[in-house]
Structure formats: C-alpha cells, structure tokens
Amino acid sequence: MAVHSYILLGTNLGDRESLLKKAITMIGESCGEVVAASEIYETEPWGFVAENNFLNQVVMVDTELEPHDLLKELLSIEAVLGRQRDENVKGYASRPMDLDILYYDDKIINDDDLIVPHPRLHQRRFTLMPLCDISADFEHPVFKKTNKTLLEECQDTSEVSRQDTKTPSL
C-alpha cells in the first residue's frame, strides 16, 4: 500500500535546474509516483557560507518502499547525480544534489541513520515554503501544527525567493 512521502531537493552546483529535473525523473523511476511538485525556490546557503545559492523544491511521492529503502534509493540518486560524501567534512557543504525525506506519511522514525519527520524542517524557510506549495495543511506528527503554521512561526530570516521558471508537468 502506497504512502505519501515528501522529499526536499536541493542543489547549488552544476546546472541546478537540470539536476532538479533529473532527480524528479529518477525519483519517479525508482521510488514511486511523483504526484505533486512545488515551485522552485532560490535560497541562500543555510548553516554555511557558499559561493552559489541553492535551488530547492519539494515533491510528494506515493511510494511503496519502506522508509529505509526509500532513503537508500535517494542516496543512490544523489550519488548518480554527482554527490560525493566526504566523512572528513563536518557540517554542511556545497553539493550537486541533496535529497531529504521530510515526512513519510504521519510516521515518526528515530533511528541512527534516519529521523522522520526531518528534525530541522520547522527551522528552515527554504523547506517550509515549497512544502506549503503542495501541502500547507499537512500536520507535523510531532508538533501537531500544519506546515502553514510552522512557516508562520519560523524564525529563519534567510533569503528565499520563488523562481520564475515553471515546474514541469507531472
């Protein structure tokens, strides 16, 4: 039985728009049906200084994969799109693709390798703004607040602006 999972896509290296499109296509091929996609947002790097801004987007996927299998597929997509994880680098760094599971239905998961809902989604405008495009009324299963309310309460002041590009049809 399929569940709704919300995935955040982020890229600040390479052809960012093309990478977002490729990631969405790959998610649809290996993770489940992409049933909704937010607008694309240009955002300042969060938590570190970088030369390039990010493009961020959120997709909703109907998936039959278990949460850890979904994570495994997303990490594989990141690698195919050029992400190289360096265990020696602490903190955030620029990357061609970053894929984060924000929600997996209303499940709460707290494992060493996977925490869902994403533990910082309520602190990041670059996550909440695109999330509200496609699911403003979804209730965070821990905070018991909608995404819209979390965005209204978010204290993040970083620059997040909607792009003029149109989201490709699903």
N, C-alpha and C positions, 0 to 999 in steps of 0.2 A: 504494500500500500504506500503510495507516494505521500510525502510530507513537503511542506513549504520550507525552503531554506533560503536565507538572504545572504548574499555574498557581496563583499566590498571589493572592488577592483581599484588598484592604484598603480600609476606609472609615472616616473619622471625622467626616464632615459630612453633615447631612441625615438622612433616615430610613435608618439604616445597614442594618437587616435587609432592608428592601425593596430597597435598592440591591444588596445581595448576591444576592438572588433574581433581580432583573432582569439582573444581569451574567451569572449562570449561564445563564439563558434565552438571552441574546444570544450567549454563547459557544457554546451548543449549536446555535444557528441559523446561525452564520457560521464557526465554527472546526472543528466536528466533534462527535462524540457524547460527551457528558459521562457517563463510565462509573462514576465514584466521586466522592464529596464528603466532606470531613472534617466533623467537628463545627465549630461556630462558637466562636471564642475572643475574649474581650475582652482587649485588650493596651494597655499604656502606649505612648505615642509613643516611637519608637526614634530616637535621634540628634538630637532636638529637643524643645522644650517646646511643648505644645499644650493648649488648653482641654479638648478631648474625647479620650477614649480611642478606640482603633480596634476595629473588629470585623474579624477575619481568618478566612479559610477557604482551603483548598486543594482544587482539583478536578483530577481526572485526565481528560484528553480524548484520545480516539482521533481523530487528525487526519491528513488527507492533505495539509495545507498544508505548504509548505516553511517552515523556521524564520523567515525574514524576512517571509514572507507572513502567518504567524501573528502576529508582532509587529505588523505593520501593522493587522490586524483588531483586536487587543487595544487598540491606541492609539485606534482609531476608536470602540470600545465605551466607553473611558474618556471620550472627548470627548462622546459622546451622553449619557452619564450625568452630565455637568456638569464634568468636569475641564478646567481651563484651565491650560495650561503657560505659565509666565512665564520666559522665558530670562534675565531680570534677577535672578531669585531664585536664590541659590546655596544648596545644601543641601536639606534636607527641609522640607516644609510640609504643612499640613492639606489634605485633598482628599476629594471625594465618592467617588472610585474610583481605585484603583491596581491594575493588573494586571501581574504579573511572571511571565515564563517561568522556572521553577526548573530544570526538566530538559526536554530534548527527546530522549526515549529515552536512550541512553547516549552521545549525540553531545557532542563538545567543540567549541564555537564561540567564537572570539575575534576579533570584528570591532569596528570603531569604534562601531557602533550596536547591537550585540548580543553579550553574553557569556553563554554557557551551558556548564555549569551556572551558575546565578546566583552571582556572585562573593562574596556575603555570606551565603548561606543557612546556612552552617555556624556563623555567629556570632549567629544570631537565634532565640531560643526561639519567638517568635511565628510563625516559618516552620516550624521543625522539629516542633513539637508537632502541628499539624494535618497535616503531611506524614506523620508517623508513624501517624496515624489510618488512613491509606489505603495506606501503602507503607513500613512500618517496615524491611523487609528489602531495599529497593532500594539498590543500591550506587552511591555517588557515583563517577562515572567518573574523576575526578582524584585524590581522596583514597583511593579503594579502601576505603571504610568505608560501612557501612549508615547509613541515616538514623537508626536507633535508636542506633547508636554515636556518631554526630555529636551527637545530643541529649544523650546521657550525658556527652560531653566538652565540651559547650557551656558557656562561661563567662559567658554573658549572665545577669544576675540580675534583669532587668526582670519585672514582674508580668504573668503570662499566665494567664487563668482560663477554663475551659470554660463556655460559656453553657448555661442550662437549656433553651433553645429547641432543638427538634428540627430536624435537617436535612431539607429537603423530599425526598420520594422522587424518585428519578431514573427 
